[in-house]
Amino acid sequence: MTQVVLGENEGIDSALRRFKRQVSKAGILYDVKSHRHFETPQDKRKRKAVAARRKRRFNQ
């Protein structure tokens, strides 16, 4: 769970910016978008193939 504690003289804009940064770093929006709708078997295979390629590239 992501949370932001406001500082003494901190504005709401900077706190919102920090919150957005933490949410994107945690991958929350990516997870929500991936579970938004039904995924066809073809899309699932394509997504897994791309993830495998990405994983293989970073492990070398």
Buried (B, 14 or more C-beta within 10 A) or exposed (E): EEEBEEEEEEEEEEBEEBEEEEBEEEEEEEEEEEEEEEEEEEEEEEEEEEEEEEEEEEEE
